[in-house]
């Protein structure tokens, strides 16, 4: 009796800035039926150079794409980090042009807490840390960041990432990846990644790219 051909499970690798993003995407992964596997890495801060060091040595076996999800505030507040972010951008551009695995660099300014606020319909641009603690009943912003149920909290009781996505405007983004997807061939390409440094300190994010790509692989 002939054996059935073995099918290889494709992987999306996601490198997260910290625990908030990790918990959010991990629970999202559990709730959504995907035709691919999400493999998460919590970078626990460390700066852009640490991200670069990690993805430079990271393997590519069965990997369909890599998402590098970072906060942009470090490039504004910390000496030398803007230069380190440029190195990370340049590396991702080279991978997208010459490598086999597309690298989606996702930059949010100031941080993921801003994205969390955009899930909530009543948010009108207030300080993110104060708003999250007040509206969601946390004792501190650190308590919010450590909550493993953050995806559930931000996607119930009228809160939703569907509320957040239309609020993200391309004209406010530091980085934009122009991509194409073939679901049947399991192929993703990023022919162009643009960077507008005038937006380095403008509130915004291209994290919508992550949601858009993942949604294409719902089953």
N, C-alpha and C positions, 0 to 999 in steps of 0.2 A: 504494500500500500504506500503510495507516494505521500510525502509530507506536504503540508500546506506551506507556502513560502512565508518566511519570517518577515514581518513588517517592523520597520524601525521607527520608534516614536521620536518625532521631532521635538525640539526644545527651544523655548524662548528663555534666555538668561536675563535676569533683572538685577542690576546692582543698585541698591538703595542707599540714600544718604544716611538714614537712621532708622530707629525702631518704629516710628510712626508710619513711615512709608512701607516698611517691611510688614507690619501687622495689617495694614490696609490691604495691600496687594495679596498677602497670604490668605486672608479671609475671602477676598474677591475670587481668588483661584479656587477655593473650596466650594463656593456657591455657584460658580458658572461651569457649565459643561463645555470643555474645550477639546478640540481635536489635537491639541499640542500640549506639552508639559511646560509649566512655568517653574523654573529653578531660580530661587531667590538667594541673594547674598546681602547681608546687612553689613555695610561698610563702617557703621558706627562712627561717622565723622572722619576726621583725619586729614581733610583737605583734598584738593583736586589732584595733587601729585600722587596721593595714595590710590585714588581711583585709577590713574594712568598706570601706575606700577602693577596693579591687580589685573587690569584688562589686557595689558601687554603680554602677560604670561598665561592668561586664561585659555583653556582648551576650546576647540571648535567642533568636536565630534557631535554629529547630529543636530548641531545648533542652526536654527533658522534665522535668528536675529538676536542682537543684544541691545538691551535698554539700559542706559546709564542715567539714572535719575538723581539730579543734584540740586542743591539750593544755590541761588545766585548771590546771596548777601555776602558771602565770604569774599567774593571778588571786589566788593565795594569797601568792606570794612577792614580787611586784613592786608597788610603790606606784602607784596609779592604774589598774592593769590590771583590777581588778574592775569599775570604772566603765566602762571601755572594752568589757569583755565584755558588760555589760548593754546597751550601745548596739548591739552586734552582735546580741544576742538580740532586742532590740526591732525591729531592721531586718528580721530574718528573720520575725518574727511578722507584721509589716506586709505583707511580700511574700506570706506564706501566706494572709493574710486578704483583701488587696486586689489583689495582683499575679496575673499569669498563670502564673508559674513557681514551683513549690514549692521552698522552701529548707530542706534538712535540715541543721540545725546539730548536729554530732556532737562532744560534749565528753568527753574521757577524762581522768580524774584518777588518778595524777599525769601520765602521759604514755603514748605508744605503746609504750614499752619494757615497761610493765606488761601491756599487751595481748599483746605478744610472749611474755611469760612464761606467760600463761594458755593458750597453744597447747601447752604442755609438761606432760604428766600428772604429773610429779614435783614441779612447783612448788607450794610451800606458803606463799607470802606473804613469801619472803625479799626482800632488797634486789634490785631488778630488774637494775641495772647489774652488780652482783657476780654474780648468778645467770647472766645471759646470757653473760658473759665466761668464767665457769668451766665451765658446761655445754656451751657451743658452741665453746670453744677460741679465742676472740678475745683479742688482746693488750690491747684496751681497748674501752670502750663506743663510742668514736668509730669504731673499725674495724667494729663491728657496724652502726652507723648508716649507714656508707658502702657497705655490701655490697649490690650490685645483685641478689644471689641470695637476698635475705632471705625472699621468699615461698617459694621451694623449700625452704630450710632449716627454716622453721617449719611446713611441711606435708609432711614426710617423716620416716621413722624414728620413727614413733609420734606425732609432733607434728602438730597439725591445728587449723584454725580451728573445726572441728566440736567439738573438745574445749573450746575457749574460749567459744563462744556460750552454753551452758547456765549458765556461771558468772557471767554478767552479769545482775544483778538490778535491776529497775526501782526498787526502794526505795533504791538507792544512787546513782541518776543525778541529775545536776544538771539535765539537759534531757531531756525526752521528747516526741517528735513522734507524735501520733496521726494516722495516714494511711490513705488508701484508694487502691486501684489498680484500674484497668481495663486489662488487657493488650490487649484487642481494640481499644479506643478510643485506646490509648496516652495514658492520662490518669492523673495522680497528683494527689491533693489532700491537704493537711494542714489540716484544720479547727481543730486545737488543738495548740498547743505550750505545755507547762507547764515551769516553772522552780522548783526547790526549792533555795534558797540554803543551807539547812541541810546540803546535801550537797556544798558547794563543795570541801571538803577530805576527802571520803570516797572511797576507792578504788572506781572504777566507770566505766562508759561506756555510752553508747547506740549504740555502733558496730554493734551487732547490727542496727540499722535499715538500715544500708548493705548488709550481707550479705543481709538478707531481701528488700530491694527488688531488688537485682541478680539474685538467684536467680530471681525471677519472670520475668526476661527471658532466661533460658538457652534455647537452641534445641536 
